[in-house]
């Protein structure tokens, strides 16, 4: 499947594609020339889904999502309109957000290196642990986790948010770090 230069929505609007924002198990999200919108295209076996029955079912599920009561303080990108001849939709662009993984992985002097698939323990940790390789590995791992307390706070907040979204029928698909933005 190649990057298309233009995608047409079900209302006949033409959206010029300027790049890929992200790819995942469900498809691709494109950045458009119109900076206010993005386009999510659902793929099957890395190609567009075009059979009429699948398109009809998908459009119905997207329309159902569009009419759910969403509280105004949820900064969500909901479908504005479906695509013509493809499973996908146009959504408002969520600007100014950062992927969750950027908050979880902060640079550190204890940062470990991985080159050519080989994990190397940082010199500062090696010096600290001397001959205790097991302790060096444990500290190396912990230095990359940002601490249990901060992870539990993030997970608690996400669990509450996901519960509220699910109770309104708004949770769809898999949850990945690159799909969670703050």
N, C-alpha and C positions, 0 to 999 in steps of 0.2 A: 504494500500500500504506500503510495507516495503522498507527500504533503500537497494538498490542493491549494490553489491560489485563491479560490473563491468558494464559499459555501452559501447556499440559498436556504432561507428559512421558510416555514410553511405559509408565511404572509407575503412571500415574494421578495423580501429584503435580501440584498446581496452583501455578504460580509467578506471583506478582503483579509486573508490570513497573512500575518507577518512572522509568525513563529510558533513554536511549541512551548507551552507553559509547563506541561507535565505529561507523563505517560504512566499508566498503571495497568492492573489486571483487567479493568473494565474498558479502557479506551484511552483517548488522547484529549487533552484540553489545549485549545489553540488560543493564542493572543491575536486579537484583530487590530486592524488599522484604526478602527473606532475604539479608543482606549477605555470606553465605558463598558464594553461587553467582552465576554470570552465565550468560546464555543466548546461544549463537551460532545465528543463523538464516541459512541459505543462501538466497539469492535468485537468480532468473533474470529478467532484464528488469524488475528492481525489484519483483518479486512473489514470493510464496511458491511453492515447487515442491510440487505436490500429487499428481502422477500416481503411481500405485501402483508401477510398475516402477522409476522413479527413486528413490522412497522406500526400496524394498527394497534396491537396490544401495547407496544411501548408508548405510543402517543397517548393512549388512554391512561396509563400509569403516570405519565408526566403531568397530564392535565389534572389528575386526582391530587397530585402533590402540590400543584399550583394553587389549588383552592383550599388547602389546609390553613387553619388559623395560626399564624406565626406571630409571636410576640415581637414588638418593635425593637426590643433590646437584643434580639438574636441577630448578630451580624452574619447573615447567611446569604449565599448566592443561590437563589431559587430559579427554576426555569421561567423564562419570560415567554418563549415561543419555541416550538419544536422545529426540527429541520425538515426540509423537503427531500424525500427519497432516501433518507438515512436515519438511523436511530441516533438521536442526540438532541441537544437543545442549546439555545442561546441563553446566557445568564449574565447578570450584572457582574462586572469585574470587581473583585474584592481587592482594592488597592491598599497599600500600607500595612499589610499583614505579613508576618514572617512564619515560615514553617516551624513547627514545634521542635524539630531536631536542632534548629539553630540555638534554642534556649537550653537544650539538654547537653550540648557538647560545646563547652567553652574551652578556649586555649589554656593550657596549664604548663608550668615548668616540669610537672611530673608526667606530661604527655608521653605516651609510648609511640614507638615508630613501627610501621609495618611496611616493609619494602619487599617486593617480589613474593608477596604472600607469606613472608616469615615475620613473626612477631618478635620485636626486640624490646627488651626492658630498658627504660630510660636510665641514663648514667646516674642521675640523682638518686633514683630508687635502688640501683645496684649498690651504690656506695653506702646508702643507709642500711641495707640488708646484709651487706658483706657476703657471707657464704650460704645464707639461708635462701635458696632459690624459690622454695614454696612461698615464703613470706613476700619475696619480691614480686612473684606473680600475683599474689592476692592484693598487694598494695597497688600494683599496676592496674588491675581490674577496677579496684575501688576508685582510683584517681580518675577513671573515665566515666564512672557512673554518676558523678555529681552528688553523691550522698543519698542515702536511703530516705532521709527526711524530705528533701526537695522532691524526690521522685514520688513519694506517697502523697504529698500535697497536690502535685500535678495530676496524679491518677484519681485522687478523690474529686477534684474539680471536674475532670473529664467525665468521670462516672456519673456525677450529678447532672451535668449538661446532657450527656447521652440519654440518661433516664428521661429527662424532660423532653428531649427531642423525640425519643421513641414513643412516649405517651401521646404525642401529637401525630404519630405516624410519619415522622420526617426522617428517620434513620434509614438509609439505603446503602447497601454495598459494604465492602470491607473497610476497615479502619487502618490507615497507614500513617506514619509520621509525616510524610510529605503531603498528606491530605489534610492534616490538622494545622491550621494557621492561627496565629495570635496577633 
